[in-house]
Amino acid sequence: LFSLTVGKLTHTLLNKAYLMFLCMSLVWPFTEFPELTVWFTLGLLTVYDLLAVLAPCGPLRFIMEREMSAVSTLPGLMYNGDYFRLGLGDFVFYGVLCGRSMFLDYNTTIACCIAVMMGLIVTIIITRRVKSLRAIPALPVSVVFGFIFYVVTPLAVNPYLNELASAYYSDVSNTS
């Protein structure tokens, strides 16, 4: 009842704040799951997102087509940006990806957040370039980029940054 009431708000800022709060409350339980479970769930949901949006009888495709033909938005389920529309589930799983990266270190968290934004940009570019696609799944590109950054940052970027920092601090201590 609360979702339907607040979801129908006409004030955009309050509606966006409500969507952010709802996403955070849905992401929170995923922080308690084991790492392998989270990545397996993200992988399965990415495949589901592809099938649900691109398959001719997919449920998300039906919702998106209905949404594009209707004047009003689905309350509490869609976020309308300037160039795109995203489902609430996309935001939830972007949050899960970035939230999982927070268990490693700051560099990985920042890298995963950048990867999600890069994935969104690539998705928007694909949507704008391929006019035959009315809707495209927003989750797969961001999750793939996020997973790559999640693996590469601790293995390659962090050792490089640590080496730079140790070289800098050894130079600073030698000159003083």
BANU-966135 format. One line per 8 residues: their letters; for each residue x, y, z of N, C-alpha, C. Coordinates in pm, 1 decimal, decimal comma. Layout:
A> X Y Z X Y Z X Y Z ~ ...
REM end
This chain:
LFSLTVGK> 83,4 -119,1 0,0 0,0 0,0 0,0 88,0 125,7 0,0 ~ 193,7 122,8 83,2 284,7 236,8 87,5 350,3 258,2 -48,5 ~ 389,2 147,2 -114,8 454,3 155,5 -245,1 361,8 219,5 -347,4 ~ 237,0 179,5 -349,8 143,8 237,0 -445,8 114,2 383,0 -415,3 ~ 106,7 417,7 -288,0 77,1 555,2 -249,4 192,8 647,1 -283,7 ~ 312,0 612,7 -239,4 427,9 698,1 -262,6 470,8 691,7 -408,5 ~ 451,4 575,1 -473,0 490,4 560,4 -612,5 413,3 650,4 -705,8 ~ 294,1 692,9 -666,5 212,2 779,7 -750,8 237,1 927,4 -727,3
LTHTLLNK> 335,8 957,9 -645,3 365,0 1098,2 -618,6 404,3 1168,8 -746,6 ~ 358,8 1289,1 -760,7 393,2 1365,4 -880,2 522,5 1443,7 -861,4 ~ 560,9 1466,3 -738,3 683,9 1540,8 -713,9 803,7 1451,3 -744,3 ~ 881,7 1487,5 -842,5 988,9 1402,1 -892,1 1098,8 1378,4 -790,0 ~ 1138,9 1479,1 -717,9 1247,7 1463,5 -622,0 1209,0 1366,3 -511,2 ~ 1088,6 1377,4 -460,6 1042,6 1287,5 -356,2 1029,4 1144,7 -409,5 ~ 984,4 1132,1 -533,6 971,9 1000,6 -595,7 1109,0 936,4 -614,1 ~ 1207,8 1014,6 -655,5 1342,9 961,6 -673,4 1403,9 922,3 -539,4
AYLMFLCM> 1378,8 1002,3 -436,4 1428,5 968,5 -303,5 1365,1 838,6 -255,0 ~ 1237,4 821,5 -282,7 1168,5 697,9 -245,1 1228,6 578,1 -318,2 ~ 1256,2 591,9 -448,4 1316,6 482,2 -524,5 1454,9 448,4 -470,9 ~ 1532,9 549,4 -432,7 1665,1 522,9 -376,5 1654,3 448,8 -243,8 ~ 1562,5 489,6 -159,0 1542,2 422,6 -31,2 1497,9 278,1 -52,5 ~ 1406,5 257,4 -146,5 1358,6 122,4 -175,8 1471,5 33,7 -227,4 ~ 1555,7 87,5 -314,9 1670,2 11,0 -365,9 1766,7 -25,7 -254,1 ~ 1796,6 70,4 -167,2 1889,4 41,5 -56,8 1833,0 -65,9 35,1
SLVWPFTE> 1703,9 -61,4 59,3 1645,1 -162,1 148,0 1642,3 -300,0 82,9 ~ 1637,6 -305,9 -49,6 1641,3 -434,7 -118,4 1783,5 -487,5 -133,9 ~ 1880,3 -398,7 -139,2 2021,0 -439,2 -153,5 2076,0 -492,5 -21,4 ~ 2032,9 -437,9 88,8 2089,2 -470,9 219,8 2100,2 -620,5 246,5 ~ 1996,2 -702,7 222,9 2009,3 -847,2 252,6 2120,7 -915,9 173,3 ~ 2152,1 -865,2 53,9 2256,0 -927,7 -26,7 2394,8 -912,3 33,8 ~ 2412,0 -817,0 124,5 2542,2 -801,2 188,8 2570,8 -915,2 285,4 ~ 2469,2 -989,9 323,8 2486,5 -1101,3 417,2 2510,4 -1235,4 347,2
FPELTVWF> 2489,2 -1240,6 216,2 2507,1 -1366,0 143,0 2654,9 -1391,4 116,1 ~ 2694,1 -1518,3 100,5 2833,2 -1548,7 61,6 2864,0 -1492,0 -77,2 ~ 2990,2 -1464,6 -100,1 3031,7 -1400,6 -225,1 2991,3 -1480,6 -348,0 ~ 3013,6 -1610,3 -345,0 2978,6 -1693,9 -459,8 2829,0 -1691,6 -488,3 ~ 2748,4 -1687,6 -385,2 2603,2 -1681,2 -402,5 2562,1 -1551,2 -470,8 ~ 2623,6 -1441,6 -430,9 2590,8 -1311,9 -490,5 2627,3 -1310,4 -638,7 ~ 2747,4 -1358,1 -672,5 2788,9 -1356,1 -813,0 2707,4 -1453,2 -897,3 ~ 2672,4 -1567,1 -842,2 2588,4 -1662,9 -913,4 2449,2 -1602,9 -938,4
TLGLLTVY> 2395,6 -1535,6 -837,0 2264,5 -1469,9 -852,1 2271,0 -1359,5 -956,4 ~ 2375,1 -1277,8 -953,5 2389,9 -1172,1 -1054,1 2401,2 -1230,4 -1194,7 ~ 2474,0 -1340,4 -1208,8 2486,3 -1405,0 -1340,1 2352,9 -1457,2 -1389,9 ~ 2279,5 -1524,8 -1303,3 2148,1 -1576,9 -1343,2 2051,0 -1464,5 -1377,0 ~ 2053,1 -1357,9 -1299,3 1962,6 -1246,7 -1327,4 2001,0 -1171,7 -1454,5 ~ 2128,4 -1171,6 -1487,7 2171,1 -1111,2 -1613,5 2116,3 -1190,2 -1731,5 ~ 2125,3 -1322,4 -1723,5 2069,4 -1406,9 -1830,0 1917,8 -1389,1 -1836,9 ~ 1852,9 -1386,5 -1720,3 1708,0 -1365,8 -1716,2 1671,3 -1231,4 -1777,4
DLLAVLAP> 1747,7 -1127,7 -1746,5 1720,4 -994,9 -1800,5 1729,0 -994,8 -1952,4 ~ 1829,9 -1061,9 -2005,7 1842,2 -1072,8 -2151,7 1719,6 -1140,0 -2212,7 ~ 1680,9 -1253,6 -2156,0 1566,5 -1328,0 -2210,0 1434,8 -1253,4 -2188,8 ~ 1418,2 -1193,6 -2072,8 1291,0 -1128,2 -2040,7 1267,6 -1002,8 -2124,3 ~ 1375,2 -935,9 -2166,2 1358,9 -814,3 -2245,5 1360,3 -843,6 -2395,2 ~ 1447,2 -933,7 -2440,1 1464,4 -954,7 -2583,7 1375,4 -1063,5 -2642,5 ~ 1329,0 -1158,0 -2561,6 1242,3 -1264,0 -2614,2 1106,8 -1204,7 -2653,6 ~ 1048,1 -1254,1 -2763,4 918,7 -1199,5 -2808,7 807,6 -1210,0 -2703,7
CGPLRFIM> 813,5 -1311,1 -2619,4 708,6 -1325,8 -2518,1 761,7 -1296,1 -2377,9 ~ 872,1 -1223,1 -2368,7 932,7 -1193,3 -2239,0 847,6 -1098,8 -2156,0 ~ 840,8 -1121,5 -2025,6 756,8 -1037,8 -1940,2 803,4 -891,7 -1931,9 ~ 933,2 -869,2 -1929,9 981,6 -731,3 -1924,0 960,4 -658,6 -2056,1 ~ 966,3 -731,7 -2164,1 936,7 -672,1 -2294,6 791,2 -625,8 -2299,5 ~ 703,1 -708,4 -2246,8 561,9 -672,6 -2241,2 541,6 -547,3 -2156,2 ~ 606,8 -542,4 -2041,3 594,2 -426,3 -1952,7 649,9 -300,9 -2020,8 ~ 766,4 -313,8 -2086,5 827,0 -198,6 -2153,2 740,6 -148,8 -2268,5
EREMSAVS> 684,6 -239,6 -2347,3 598,3 -196,9 -2457,6 472,5 -129,0 -2405,1 ~ 419,3 -182,6 -2298,4 301,7 -121,0 -2235,7 338,7 16,2 -2181,3 ~ 455,0 25,1 -2121,8 501,5 150,5 -2064,4 524,7 255,6 -2172,1 ~ 581,1 215,8 -2286,2 609,6 311,0 -2393,2 482,0 360,9 -2459,5 ~ 377,8 279,0 -2459,4 252,9 320,7 -2522,2 162,9 397,2 -2425,5 ~ 186,2 384,8 -2297,1 102,8 451,5 -2197,6 159,6 588,7 -2164,4 ~ 76,0 672,4 -2109,4 118,8 805,8 -2069,9 183,1 803,8 -1932,1 ~ 127,7 726,8 -1841,2 179,7 724,6 -1704,9 282,4 613,6 -1688,5
TLPGLMYN> 364,2 626,7 -1587,4 465,0 525,6 -1559,3 411,1 426,3 -1457,9 ~ 475,5 312,8 -1451,1 439,0 215,0 -1349,2 490,4 265,1 -1215,5 ~ 404,0 281,4 -1118,2 448,2 342,2 -992,4 548,4 255,1 -917,8 ~ 661,5 316,4 -884,7 760,9 248,0 -804,8 843,1 144,1 -878,3 ~ 820,9 124,0 -1007,1 896,3 22,3 -1080,7 990,7 79,6 -1185,1 ~ 967,8 202,1 -1227,5 1047,7 259,3 -1334,9 1110,1 390,6 -1290,5 ~ 1233,6 412,9 -1336,7 1301,3 539,4 -1316,5 1315,0 603,3 -1453,7 ~ 1266,7 724,9 -1466,7 1274,3 795,9 -1593,6 1386,2 898,2 -1587,8
GDYFRLGL> 1489,7 876,0 -1668,4 1599,0 971,2 -1679,9 1576,9 1056,1 -1802,9 ~ 1676,3 1140,4 -1836,5 1661,8 1225,1 -1955,6 1668,5 1144,4 -2083,5 ~ 1751,8 1041,3 -2087,3 1771,1 966,1 -2210,9 1729,8 820,5 -2198,1 ~ 1680,2 778,4 -2084,1 1657,8 636,1 -2063,5 1552,2 612,4 -1957,6 ~ 1505,0 489,3 -1955,1 1416,8 440,5 -1849,6 1479,0 313,5 -1794,8 ~ 1486,3 306,1 -1664,2 1542,4 187,4 -1600,4 1441,7 130,5 -1502,4 ~ 1442,5 -1,2 -1493,7 1358,8 -66,4 -1396,0 1424,3 -63,1 -1258,9 ~ 1343,9 -76,2 -1157,5 1393,0 -75,3 -1020,6 1492,5 -189,4 -997,9
GDFVFYGV> 1469,8 -303,9 -1061,5 1559,8 -418,0 -1046,3 1700,2 -388,8 -1093,3 ~ 1713,2 -308,4 -1199,6 1847,4 -271,2 -1246,9 1923,7 -196,9 -1138,0 ~ 1858,8 -100,0 -1076,3 1924,4 -25,2 -969,3 1958,9 -113,7 -850,5 ~ 1870,2 -206,1 -818,4 1896,2 -295,4 -705,5 2022,5 -376,4 -730,7 ~ 2035,7 -432,6 -849,1 2150,6 -519,1 -874,3 2277,3 -441,5 -906,2 ~ 2266,1 -316,2 -951,0 2384,2 -230,3 -956,2 2434,4 -207,4 -813,5 ~ 2340,8 -185,9 -722,7 2375,9 -166,8 -581,9 2437,4 -291,0 -520,6 ~ 2385,9 -408,4 -559,2 2443,1 -534,3 -508,8 2587,3 -547,8 -555,6
LCGRSMFL> 2611,8 -517,0 -682,1 2747,1 -527,2 -737,1 2841,7 -431,2 -664,5 ~ 2802,8 -306,8 -649,7 2888,9 -209,7 -582,5 2900,6 -239,3 -433,6 ~ 2793,1 -286,9 -373,3 2796,2 -323,2 -232,7 2890,7 -439,2 -204,9 ~ 2892,2 -537,6 -294,1 2982,7 -652,1 -277,6 3127,3 -606,0 -289,4 ~ 3153,7 -509,8 -375,9 3291,0 -462,0 -392,8 3341,2 -387,8 -269,1 ~ 3250,1 -337,3 -187,2 3290,5 -265,0 -66,1 3357,2 -356,5 35,5 ~ 3338,5 -487,9 21,9 3403,4 -580,7 113,8 3552,4 -596,8 82,7 ~ 3596,1 -552,5 -34,1 3737,3 -565,0 -70,0 3815,6 -441,0 -28,2
DYNTTIAC> 3800,2 -332,5 -103,0 3872,9 -209,0 -71,4 3810,4 -92,2 -147,5 ~ 3860,5 28,0 -117,6 3805,7 148,0 -180,4 3830,3 151,0 -330,9 ~ 3948,6 109,2 -372,7 3980,6 111,6 -515,3 3883,5 25,1 -595,1 ~ 3855,0 -92,8 -545,2 3763,5 -183,3 -614,6 3621,8 -127,1 -614,1 ~ 3581,5 -66,5 -505,3 3447,4 -6,2 -498,6 3433,6 105,6 -601,0 ~ 3532,4 192,7 -606,3 3528,3 302,6 -703,7 3530,5 247,4 -845,2 ~ 3614,9 147,0 -870,0 3623,6 87,4 -1003,4 3490,5 23,4 -1043,3 ~ 3424,7 -45,6 -951,0 3296,3 -109,3 -982,7 3187,1 -6,2 -1008,1
CIAVMMGL> 3188,3 103,0 -933,6 3090,0 209,4 -958,7 3111,8 272,1 -1095,7 ~ 3237,5 293,1 -1131,1 3268,2 346,0 -1264,7 3227,0 245,4 -1372,1 ~ 3248,8 116,2 -1346,5 3210,4 12,8 -1442,1 3059,8 11,0 -1464,4 ~ 2982,8 27,6 -1358,6 2836,3 31,8 -1373,6 2795,8 151,1 -1459,7 ~ 2857,1 267,2 -1433,9 2825,1 385,3 -1515,0 2867,5 367,1 -1659,9 ~ 2984,6 305,7 -1681,7 3028,0 277,3 -1818,9 2929,5 183,6 -1887,6 ~ 2882,9 82,1 -1815,6 2785,5 -10,2 -1871,0 2655,7 59,1 -1908,4 ~ 2612,0 151,9 -1824,6 2491,0 228,5 -1857,1 2511,5 314,2 -1981,8
IVTIIITR> 2626,7 376,2 -1991,5 2655,8 459,6 -2108,4 2657,8 374,5 -2235,1 ~ 2723,4 259,2 -2229,1 2726,7 169,5 -2345,3 2585,9 123,3 -2380,8 ~ 2505,2 91,3 -2281,0 2368,1 48,6 -2305,1 2286,7 159,5 -2371,5 ~ 2304,0 283,4 -2325,2 2232,3 396,4 -2385,8 2277,7 416,7 -2529,0 ~ 2408,1 404,5 -2554,2 2459,7 419,4 -2690,8 2401,8 311,6 -2781,7 ~ 2398,2 187,7 -2734,8 2340,8 79,0 -2814,4 2193,5 105,8 -2843,5 ~ 2120,5 152,1 -2743,6 1978,2 180,2 -2762,4 1957,3 290,9 -2864,6 ~ 2040,4 393,0 -2861,7 2027,7 504,2 -2956,3 2070,6 465,5 -3097,7
RVKSLRAI> 2170,8 379,7 -3109,5 2222,3 341,6 -3241,8 2135,5 238,3 -3311,7 ~ 2084,0 141,7 -3237,8 2004,1 34,1 -3297,6 1857,4 72,4 -3281,7 ~ 1803,1 133,3 -3386,6 1666,4 185,7 -3379,4 1561,4 74,8 -3375,8 ~ 1596,4 -44,9 -3419,8 1498,6 -153,8 -3421,1 1468,4 -205,4 -3280,6 ~ 1558,3 -179,1 -3185,1 1535,8 -221,6 -3046,8 1461,9 -112,0 -2972,0 ~ 1341,5 -142,4 -2929,0 1265,8 -44,8 -2849,3 1311,6 -48,7 -2704,2 ~ 1355,0 -165,8 -2660,9 1404,4 -181,2 -2523,9 1525,7 -273,2 -2527,8 ~ 1618,6 -245,1 -2440,0 1738,2 -327,0 -2430,6 1765,7 -351,1 -2281,8
PALPVSVV> 1809,5 -470,8 -2246,6 1836,9 -496,7 -2104,8 1954,1 -411,7 -2055,6 ~ 1934,4 -348,2 -1942,4 2036,6 -258,0 -1888,6 2133,5 -328,7 -1795,2 ~ 2100,4 -447,6 -1751,6 2182,5 -516,5 -1652,5 2306,9 -584,9 -1709,4 ~ 2300,7 -652,8 -1824,4 2415,5 -735,0 -1867,8 2546,6 -660,0 -1887,3 ~ 2545,8 -549,2 -1956,7 2671,7 -479,4 -1986,0 2734,8 -428,4 -1856,5 ~ 2654,2 -370,8 -1769,6 2707,6 -319,3 -1642,9 2759,6 -430,7 -1553,2 ~ 2689,3 -543,4 -1548,0 2734,7 -654,3 -1463,3 2864,0 -714,3 -1518,0 ~ 2875,5 -728,5 -1649,1 2998,7 -781,8 -1708,3 3115,1 -686,8 -1680,8
FGFIFYVV> 3095,3 -556,5 -1705,1 3201,0 -459,0 -1675,4 3235,7 -461,9 -1526,6 ~ 3133,2 -466,1 -1442,2 3156,1 -468,0 -1297,7 3234,4 -590,1 -1253,7 ~ 3200,1 -706,7 -1308,9 3272,2 -828,6 -1273,7 3418,3 -821,1 -1317,5 ~ 3442,3 -769,4 -1437,7 3579,7 -755,0 -1486,5 3659,3 -661,9 -1393,8 ~ 3601,3 -548,5 -1358,7 3670,4 -454,3 -1270,8 3686,8 -511,7 -1130,6 ~ 3589,6 -591,1 -1085,9 3596,0 -653,7 -953,6 3713,4 -750,5 -945,0 ~ 3741,9 -819,3 -1054,5 3851,9 -916,3 -1056,2 3985,4 -848,2 -1084,8 ~ 3986,7 -756,1 -1180,9 4112,4 -696,4 -1226,3 4169,5 -596,1 -1125,2
TPLAVNPY> 4084,6 -520,9 -1059,5 4134,7 -416,8 -969,2 4221,1 -473,3 -856,3 ~ 4175,4 -574,9 -780,8 4264,0 -627,1 -675,0 4387,3 -698,8 -728,8 ~ 4377,0 -758,1 -848,1 4489,8 -834,5 -901,9 4594,1 -748,5 -971,9 ~ 4551,0 -643,1 -1039,8 4645,1 -565,6 -1120,7 4658,1 -420,4 -1075,6 ~ 4548,5 -355,2 -1047,3 4553,1 -212,4 -1016,2 4607,1 -187,5 -875,4 ~ 4556,2 -259,8 -776,0 4600,8 -237,5 -638,2 4750,5 -261,2 -618,6 ~ 4809,4 -370,9 -671,7 4955,5 -386,2 -657,4 5033,6 -272,1 -722,9 ~ 4984,9 -225,1 -837,5 5050,5 -112,9 -905,1 5042,8 13,7 -819,6
LNELASAY> 4924,9 42,3 -765,2 4909,4 159,8 -679,4 4992,6 147,6 -551,1 ~ 4999,5 27,5 -494,7 5082,1 6,7 -375,5 5230,1 29,2 -405,7 ~ 5273,5 -15,7 -522,6 5412,6 4,6 -564,1 5442,0 153,1 -584,0 ~ 5348,1 224,2 -645,5 5365,5 369,2 -661,6 5372,0 439,3 -526,5 ~ 5283,3 400,7 -436,7 5280,1 464,2 -304,9 5408,6 435,0 -227,5 ~ 5456,7 311,2 -231,2 5579,4 278,6 -157,3 5699,6 349,6 -217,8 ~ 5703,7 362,7 -350,6 5812,9 435,6 -414,6 5807,9 583,5 -377,0 ~ 5689,7 640,0 -372,9 5673,9 780,8 -336,1 5716,3 804,2 -191,8
YSDVSNTS> 5667,9 719,9 -101,9 5700,1 740,6 39,2 5847,0 710,7 70,0 ~ 5908,7 619,9 -4,1 6052,1 597,0 18,1 6133,6 714,4 -32,6 ~ 6089,9 776,6 -144,3 6157,3 897,4 -195,0 6140,2 1012,6 -98,5 ~ 6021,4 1028,1 -41,3 5994,6 1136,8 50,2 6075,7 1120,5 178,0 ~ 6086,1 997,7 228,7 6162,3 974,8 351,4 6312,5 988,3 326,9 ~ 6362,9 958,6 206,4 6504,1 972,8 175,9 6547,1 1118,8 161,0 ~ 6453,7 1202,6 115,4 6488,2 1343,9 96,3 6477,9 1423,9 223,7 ~ 6409,7 1374,2 326,3 6396,5 1452,0 449,5 6493,5 1409,6 554,2
REM end
